[in-house]
Amino acid sequence: MALIRRASRLLRADLHALLDQLEEPDTLVRQAIREMEDMLEEEDQRYKLLLHEQALLEEREQDIRQSLAAGESQLDLCFETGQEALARDLIKRRLELNSTLQTLSTKHDKLVKRLSELKSTIEQNHSRLQSIRQKAELLSAEKLHEPAEGCWSGTEVRIRDQEVELEMLREKQKRGLS
Protein backbone atom coordinates (compact mmCIF):
# COMPACT_ATOMS: atom_id res chain seq x y z
CA MET A 1 0.00 0.00 0.00
CA ALA A 2 2.81 2.40 0.86
CA LEU A 3 4.49 1.60 -2.46
CA ILE A 4 1.34 2.51 -4.41
CA ARG A 5 0.94 5.73 -2.45
CA ARG A 6 4.57 6.72 -3.10
CA ALA A 7 4.27 5.88 -6.81
CA SER A 8 1.07 7.93 -7.13
CA ARG A 9 2.76 10.85 -5.33
CA LEU A 10 5.69 10.69 -7.78
CA LEU A 11 3.32 10.55 -10.73
CA ARG A 12 1.38 13.56 -9.44
CA ALA A 13 4.61 15.49 -8.91
CA ASP A 14 5.73 14.72 -12.46
CA LEU A 15 2.36 15.80 -13.85
CA HIS A 16 2.48 19.05 -11.88
CA ALA A 17 6.00 19.74 -13.15
CA LEU A 18 4.85 19.08 -16.71
CA LEU A 19 1.89 21.45 -16.29
CA ASP A 20 4.16 24.12 -14.83
CA GLN A 21 6.37 23.90 -17.90
CA LEU A 22 3.38 24.11 -20.25
CA GLU A 23 1.90 27.18 -18.60
CA GLU A 24 3.22 30.45 -19.91
CA PRO A 25 3.63 33.13 -17.22
CA ASP A 26 2.76 35.90 -19.69
CA THR A 27 -0.55 34.28 -20.55
CA LEU A 28 -1.39 33.65 -16.90
CA VAL A 29 -0.61 37.24 -15.94
CA ARG A 30 -2.66 38.65 -18.82
CA GLN A 31 -5.58 36.40 -17.82
CA ALA A 32 -5.28 37.52 -14.19
CA ILE A 33 -5.34 41.15 -15.33
CA ARG A 34 -8.46 40.55 -17.45
CA GLU A 35 -10.20 38.83 -14.54
CA MET A 36 -9.30 41.67 -12.17
CA GLU A 37 -10.54 44.26 -14.67
CA ASP A 38 -13.84 42.37 -14.99
CA MET A 39 -14.15 42.16 -11.21
CA LEU A 40 -13.44 45.88 -10.85
CA GLU A 41 -16.02 46.69 -13.50
CA GLU A 42 -18.63 44.66 -11.59
CA GLU A 43 -17.68 46.40 -8.33
CA ASP A 44 -17.94 49.80 -10.03
CA GLN A 45 -21.41 48.88 -11.33
CA ARG A 46 -22.47 47.73 -7.86
CA TYR A 47 -21.12 50.98 -6.39
CA LYS A 48 -23.10 53.06 -8.92
CA LEU A 49 -26.27 51.10 -8.14
CA LEU A 50 -25.78 51.68 -4.42
CA LEU A 51 -25.26 55.41 -5.06
CA HIS A 52 -28.52 55.47 -7.02
CA GLU A 53 -30.29 53.63 -4.21
CA GLN A 54 -28.86 56.14 -1.72
CA ALA A 55 -30.21 59.04 -3.78
CA LEU A 56 -33.66 57.42 -3.90
CA LEU A 57 -33.64 56.89 -0.12
CA GLU A 58 -32.66 60.51 0.49
CA GLU A 59 -35.40 61.69 -1.86
CA ARG A 60 -37.97 59.52 -0.06
CA GLU A 61 -36.81 60.81 3.34
CA GLN A 62 -37.19 64.40 2.10
CA ASP A 63 -40.72 63.66 0.86
CA ILE A 64 -41.67 62.21 4.25
CA ARG A 65 -40.25 65.23 6.09
CA GLN A 66 -42.31 67.53 3.86
CA SER A 67 -45.42 65.43 4.53
CA LEU A 68 -44.75 65.65 8.27
CA ALA A 69 -44.38 69.43 8.08
CA ALA A 70 -47.63 69.74 6.10
CA GLY A 71 -49.37 67.42 8.56
CA GLU A 72 -48.53 69.76 11.48
CA SER A 73 -50.45 72.66 9.96
CA GLN A 74 -53.36 70.34 9.14
CA LEU A 75 -53.33 69.06 12.72
CA ASP A 76 -53.44 72.65 14.03
CA LEU A 77 -56.44 73.32 11.80
CA CYS A 78 -58.20 70.17 13.05
CA PHE A 79 -57.78 71.21 16.70
CA GLU A 80 -58.94 74.77 15.96
CA THR A 81 -62.11 73.48 14.31
CA GLY A 82 -62.76 70.71 16.82
CA GLN A 83 -62.32 67.83 14.34
CA GLU A 84 -60.85 65.26 16.76
CA ALA A 85 -61.62 62.24 14.54
CA LEU A 86 -59.70 63.81 11.68
CA ALA A 87 -56.92 64.80 14.11
CA ARG A 88 -56.65 61.15 15.20
CA ASP A 89 -56.23 60.10 11.59
CA LEU A 90 -53.54 62.74 11.08
CA ILE A 91 -51.74 61.67 14.26
CA LYS A 92 -51.87 58.04 13.12
CA ARG A 93 -50.48 59.12 9.73
CA ARG A 94 -47.73 61.13 11.47
CA LEU A 95 -46.75 58.12 13.61
CA GLU A 96 -46.64 55.92 10.50
CA LEU A 97 -44.50 58.47 8.66
CA ASN A 98 -42.12 58.79 11.63
CA SER A 99 -41.79 55.01 11.77
CA THR A 100 -41.15 54.88 8.03
CA LEU A 101 -38.64 57.72 8.34
CA GLN A 102 -36.81 55.83 11.10
CA THR A 103 -36.67 52.69 8.94
CA LEU A 104 -35.39 54.66 5.95
CA SER A 105 -32.81 56.37 8.13
CA THR A 106 -31.52 53.00 9.34
CA LYS A 107 -31.37 51.72 5.76
CA HIS A 108 -29.56 54.90 4.72
CA ASP A 109 -26.94 54.47 7.46
CA LYS A 110 -26.33 50.86 6.46
CA LEU A 111 -26.11 51.87 2.82
CA VAL A 112 -23.56 54.59 3.59
CA LYS A 113 -21.47 52.03 5.46
CA ARG A 114 -21.68 49.54 2.54
CA LEU A 115 -20.72 52.29 0.10
CA SER A 116 -17.70 53.20 2.19
CA GLU A 117 -16.56 49.58 2.45
CA LEU A 118 -17.08 48.98 -1.27
CA LYS A 119 -15.19 52.15 -2.18
CA SER A 120 -12.29 51.03 0.01
CA THR A 121 -12.31 47.59 -1.62
CA ILE A 122 -12.39 49.13 -5.08
CA GLU A 123 -9.43 51.38 -4.27
CA GLN A 124 -7.44 48.42 -2.91
CA ASN A 125 -8.24 46.34 -5.98
CA HIS A 126 -7.27 49.20 -8.29
CA SER A 127 -3.88 49.42 -6.59
CA ARG A 128 -3.46 45.63 -6.82
CA LEU A 129 -4.33 45.75 -10.51
CA GLN A 130 -1.81 48.53 -11.06
CA SER A 131 0.83 46.45 -9.27
CA ILE A 132 0.07 43.40 -11.40
CA ARG A 133 0.21 45.51 -14.56
CA GLN A 134 3.64 46.82 -13.55
CA LYS A 135 4.85 43.29 -12.87
CA ALA A 136 3.52 42.18 -16.25
CA GLU A 137 5.39 45.02 -17.95
CA LEU A 138 8.57 44.03 -16.14
CA LEU A 139 8.07 40.40 -17.13
CA SER A 140 7.55 41.29 -20.78
CA ALA A 141 10.54 43.68 -20.70
CA GLU A 142 12.73 40.96 -19.22
CA LYS A 143 11.55 38.56 -21.89
CA LEU A 144 12.50 41.03 -24.62
CA HIS A 145 16.02 41.38 -23.21
CA GLU A 146 16.61 37.65 -22.83
CA PRO A 147 18.86 36.22 -25.54
CA ALA A 148 17.11 33.84 -27.87
CA GLU A 149 17.75 30.20 -27.16
CA GLY A 150 20.51 28.77 -29.30
CA CYS A 151 21.42 32.20 -30.60
CA TRP A 152 24.46 33.36 -28.62
CA SER A 153 24.02 31.66 -25.32
CA GLY A 154 26.57 28.98 -24.75
CA THR A 155 28.77 30.04 -27.68
CA GLU A 156 32.09 30.92 -26.19
CA VAL A 157 34.81 32.02 -28.51
CA ARG A 158 38.25 30.83 -27.49
CA ILE A 159 41.17 32.89 -28.70
CA ARG A 160 44.59 31.37 -28.41
CA ASP A 161 47.60 33.35 -27.28
CA GLN A 162 49.31 32.77 -30.64
CA GLU A 163 46.42 34.50 -32.44
CA VAL A 164 46.75 37.48 -30.12
CA GLU A 165 50.50 37.68 -30.77
CA LEU A 166 50.01 37.50 -34.54
CA GLU A 167 47.36 40.22 -34.47
CA MET A 168 49.67 42.33 -32.27
CA LEU A 169 52.46 42.02 -34.86
CA ARG A 170 50.11 43.01 -37.70
CA GLU A 171 48.92 46.07 -35.79
CA LYS A 172 52.51 47.14 -35.05
CA GLN A 173 53.43 46.65 -38.70
CA LYS A 174 50.45 48.81 -39.78
CA ARG A 175 51.56 51.58 -37.50
CA GLY A 176 55.21 51.26 -38.43
CA LEU A 177 56.31 50.21 -34.94
CA SER A 178 57.96 46.96 -35.73
N, C-alpha and C positions, 0 to 999 in steps of 0.2 A: 504494500500500500504506500509506503514512504517513497519507494522508487517511482511509482506512477505519479505521485504528487510532485516530486522533484523534476521529473521529465516534463510534466505539464507546465511547471513554473519556468523551466528553461525555454520551452516552446513559446509561452506567452512573452517572455523577455525578448526573444528573437523577433517575434511578430511586432512588438512595440518598437524595437529598434528599426525594423524595416519601415514601419509607418512614419517614424520620425524622419527617416531619410527621404521618404516620398513627399512629405509635407514641405511646401516652400514657405519660408518665413514671410516673404513679401506678400504672398497671397493671403496668408493668415492675418497679417496686420491690416491689409486693405479691407478684408472682410470684417474684422473687429471694428474698424473705423466706420464702415457702412452701418453696422448694427448699432453702434453708439449714436450715429447721426439719426437713425430711425427712432431710437429710443428718446433722444432729445426732442425730436419733432413731436412725438406723442406727448411728452411732458409739457412742451410748449402749448400744444392744443388743449391739454387738460387745464393748464394754468389760465389760458384765455377763457375757457368755459367757466372756470371758477370766478374769474373777474366779472364775467357777464352775470353770473348768478348773484354775486355780491351787489352789483348795481341794481338788479331787480329787487333784492331784499331791502336795500336802502330806499328805493322808490316806494315800495310797499309800506315801510315804516313811516315814511314821510306822509303818505296818504292817510294812514291811521292817525297820526298826530294831528293832521288837519281835521279829520272827522271828530276827534276828541275835542278839539278847540271849538268846532261848530256845535257840538253837542252841549257844551257848557252854556252857550247863549240860549239854546233851545230849552235847556233845563231851567234857566232863570225865568224864561217866559212862561213855562208850565207852572212854576211856583207862584208867579205873579197873578196868573189867571185861575189858579186853584185846580188845575188839571193833574191831580195826583196819579191817576191811572197812567196817563201819558208819561208823567215824570218817572214812574216805576219802569216803564218800557225803556226810556232813555237811560236810566241808571243801569238797567240790565245790559243794554247795548254798550254802555261805557265800560262796564266790568268785562264784557266779552272782548272789546277792543283792547283793553289793558292787558288781558291775558294773552291775546294774540300778539300784541306788541312785545310782551315779555318773551314769548316763544321765538319770535323773529329776532329779537335781540340776542338770545342764546345761540340761535343758528348763525347769526352774523358773527358773533365772537368766535365760534368754532371754525367758521369759514375763513376768517382772517388768520387764524392760527394755521389752518391747512395751507393757505396761500403762502404764508411765510415759510413754512417747512418746505413746500414744493419749490419755491424760489431758491431757497438755500441748496436744495438737491440739484436743481438745474444748474446753478452756478458751479457747484462742485463737479458735476458731470461735464460741463463745458471746459473746465480747467483740465480734467482728465483727458478729454478728447484732444485738447490742444497739446498735451504732453505726448499722447500717442502719435499724433501727427508729426511732432518734432522727431520722435524716435523713428518713425517710418522714413522721414526725410534723411535722417542720419544713416539708416540702414541702406537706403537706396544709394546714397552718396558713397558709402563704403563699398558697395557692390560695384559702382562705376570705377572706383580706383583700384579694385583688385585686379591683378594681372590675369589674363585669360589662361585657363588650364592648358598646358602643353605649349604655351607660347614662348615665354622666356623663363618661366620658373623651372628651376632644376638644370638650366643650361649654364654651366660654369665654363668659362674660357680659361684654359691654362696656357700661360705664356712661359716659355722656357727662358732661362738666363741668357742662353746663346742668342736668342732672337732679340732680346733687349740690347745686347752688346752690338749686334750687327746694325740694328736701327740707330744706335748711338753713333756708330762710325759713319753711317750715311749722313746723319744730321750734321756731324762735324765737317764732313767733306763738303756738304752744301754751303756751309757757312765759311768755308776756307780755314778751318781751325785744325786741320789734321796735322 
